[in-house]
């Protein structure tokens, strides 16, 4: 009608009443507190998951180590038994000497 077209309107400054300002700041604070609480909760959940995974890995490593230790000990015991059996089979007096030695150690 007049040949005027409005392309953009913007506000550079708003003044709210004091009561409204306080309410706005209070709401902003509550929103930020809630966001912080959610982030902390998510972090605690992630930390618990990582601790759980690390504990499972630890238990698996310990179990594997124990299994290997038992296998090595079993092989060593088997070799010791074979050596004793061979020695006792060659010389029966050696077996008697071993028994006396054990008695002597236990008496001390």
C-alpha positions in Angstrom: 0.0 0.0 0.0 2.7 2.5 0.9 5.6 0.6 -0.7 7.4 -0.1 2.6 8.5 -3.7 3.4 9.9 -4.6 6.8 12.7 -7.2 6.4 13.9 -7.6 10.0 13.2 -6.5 13.5 15.5 -7.1 16.4 15.7 -6.2 20.1 19.0 -5.2 21.6 18.0 -4.8 25.2 15.2 -5.9 27.4 14.5 -4.7 30.9 12.4 -7.0 33.0 10.9 -6.2 36.4 13.1 -7.2 39.4 10.8 -10.0 40.4 10.8 -11.5 36.9 14.6 -11.2 36.7 15.0 -13.1 40.0 12.7 -15.8 38.7 14.5 -16.1 35.4 17.9 -16.4 37.1 16.5 -18.9 39.6 15.1 -21.0 36.7 18.5 -20.8 34.8 20.3 -21.9 37.9 17.9 -24.9 38.4 18.4 -25.9 34.7 22.2 -25.8 35.0 22.1 -27.7 38.3 19.9 -30.4 36.7 22.3 -30.6 33.7 25.3 -31.0 36.0 23.5 -33.7 38.0 22.7 -35.6 34.8 26.3 -35.4 33.6 27.6 -36.5 37.0 25.2 -39.4 37.0 26.2 -40.5 33.5 29.9 -40.2 34.5 29.3 -42.4 37.6 27.5 -45.1 35.5 30.4 -45.1 33.0 33.0 -45.3 35.8 31.1 -48.3 37.3 31.0 -50.0 33.9 34.7 -49.5 33.4 35.5 -50.7 36.9 33.4 -53.8 36.4 35.1 -54.6 33.1 38.6 -54.1 34.7 37.6 -56.4 37.6 36.5 -59.1 35.1 39.7 -58.8 33.2 41.7 -58.9 36.4 40.0 -62.1 37.5 40.5 -63.7 34.2 44.2 -62.9 34.2 44.6 -64.2 37.8 42.8 -67.4 36.9 45.0 -68.0 33.8 48.1 -67.3 35.9 47.0 -69.7 38.6 46.2 -72.4 36.0 49.7 -72.0 34.5 51.3 -72.0 37.9 49.5 -75.3 38.8 50.6 -76.8 35.5 54.2 -75.8 36.0 54.1 -77.1 39.6 52.5 -80.4 38.5 55.2 -80.9 35.9 57.9 -80.2 38.5 56.3 -82.6 40.9 56.1 -85.2 38.2 59.8 -84.8 37.4 60.8 -84.9 41.1 58.8 -88.1 41.6 60.5 -89.7 38.5 63.9 -88.7 39.9 63.2 -90.1 43.3 61.7 -93.3 41.9 64.8 -93.7 39.7 67.2 -93.1 42.7 65.3 -95.3 45.1 65.1 -98.1 42.5 68.9 -98.1 42.0 69.8 -98.0 45.6 67.4 -99.1 48.4 69.8 -97.8 51.0 69.4 -94.3 49.6 65.7 -94.5 50.5 66.6 -95.4 54.1 69.1 -92.5 54.2 66.3 -90.1 53.0 64.0 -91.3 55.8 66.6 -90.9 58.5 67.4 -87.4 57.1 63.7 -86.4 57.4 63.5 -87.8 60.9 66.6 -85.9 61.9 65.1 -82.6 60.5 61.8 -83.2 62.3 63.5 -83.9 65.7 65.5 -80.7 65.6 
